[in-house]
Structures are given as C-alpha cells and as structure tokens.
Amino acid sequence: MAEMMENLWEFNLAKVVIVDVTDDYMLMQPPMPSDFYPVLMETWLPRHNLGHCLPASTLVQGYLYDWHETPSTSDQPWYVGVVMEDMAKSIDAEIAGMRG
C-alpha cells in the first residue's frame, strides 16, 4: 500500500495571523514589525490565491483589512493587519470635514 510522507493539508492551507494595527492610525506612527502587534486571531485559510483574496475578506468582525505580509517560506505564517472599522470611519469623516 502506498503512503504519503507529508500531510497534504500543509500544501493546501496557510496559517494566517490577524493583528490589530489600529494604534498606528490613532497615534500616526510608522508601521512596526508584524510580530509586535496584538494578535486578534489565528486561522488556517486555503493557500491558493490567498494574497488576492485577503483584501476583500472580513476576517474579524468590526475590523477592516489594511495590509498583509507574505511569508518568505511556506512554513511561516501570513500576517494580516486590520484596523477597527469605527476608528477608520471617524478618520474618514475627519478628513472629509477638513476638505469641505
């Protein structure tokens, strides 16, 4: 009987770490290294076309996608930065008020 030496799911799924980058916007600071942010959630998502799917997905309720970091090797996690939706909307309103 044939045996597979590797777990097939490891080729199909990628570990994704969702981090909260809201403070960067509130404090108007430059980004920090990905692993310095508070982790909101860790999950496994299909690896195929992941970089294109992340911007359109809602990974954590009440947060909006901001950026993602693709790992250099397949055994490292993807990092996805998200911002609190309420805070992002208040900044948008503030900017709109400055223009008008």
N, C-alpha and C positions, 0 to 999 in steps of 0.2 A: 504494500500500500504506500502511495506517495505521501510525503509530509512536506509541509511548508516550514521553512526555517524562521520566517519572520511573521509578525502579526500584520495581516492585510489592512486592518483599520488604521495602522500607523501611517500608511501611504495615502490613505483617503481623508484623514482628519488632521486638523491642525489645532493645537492649543492656542486659545485666544485669551489674553489678559486685558480686561477693560479697566482703564484707570481714569480717575476724575482729575481733569486739568482746569477746573473752574477757577481756582485761585490765580492761575496765570492771567486770566482776564480781569478778575476783580482787582488785582494788585498791579496790573500792567507790567508783568515780568516776562523775560525771555523764557523759552522752554527749558526744562531740566531734563536730565537723562530719564528715560522711560521708567526705570525701576525705582525712582524716587517718589512717584506719585502714589496716593492711596488707591488700593485695588478695590473696585466695586464688585467685580465678578470675574470668575474664570469659567471658560466653557470650551467645548470642542465643536468646531464647525468644519464643513466639507472644505478641503484644501483647494479643489478645482475653482479657479477664477475668484478666489477669496478677495484679492485686492480690489477687484471691480465691484464686488457685492457689498463690501463694508460701508461705503458712504451712503448707500440707500437703505441700510438696515437700522432698525431700532433695537439695539442690544440691551439697553437698560431703560425701563420706563421713566420718563421725565428728564432724559438726557439726550443731547443731540451729538451726532458724530462731529469730530473736529479733525482728527488725523489718525493715521495708522503707520506703524513701523514694521516693515517686512524683515523677518529674521535672515541672518546670513547663512544659516544651515537649517535643514529640515527638522532637527531635533530641538530647536529653540522655539519659544512661543512668539506669536504675533502680539504686539501691543497696540491697543486702540484707545486713543484719547477721546473722552467725551466731556461735554460741558452741560451744566444744569440748564434746562430749557428756559425756565423763568428768568434766570440771570441773563442769558443770551438775548431774550426778547426785550428786557429792560435796557440793555446796552443799545440794541437796535432803535428803540424808541428815543433814547437819549441822543443818539447820533442824528436821527430824523429831526428832532427838535432843534438841533444846532444848525441844520441846513435850512430849516423853514423859518 
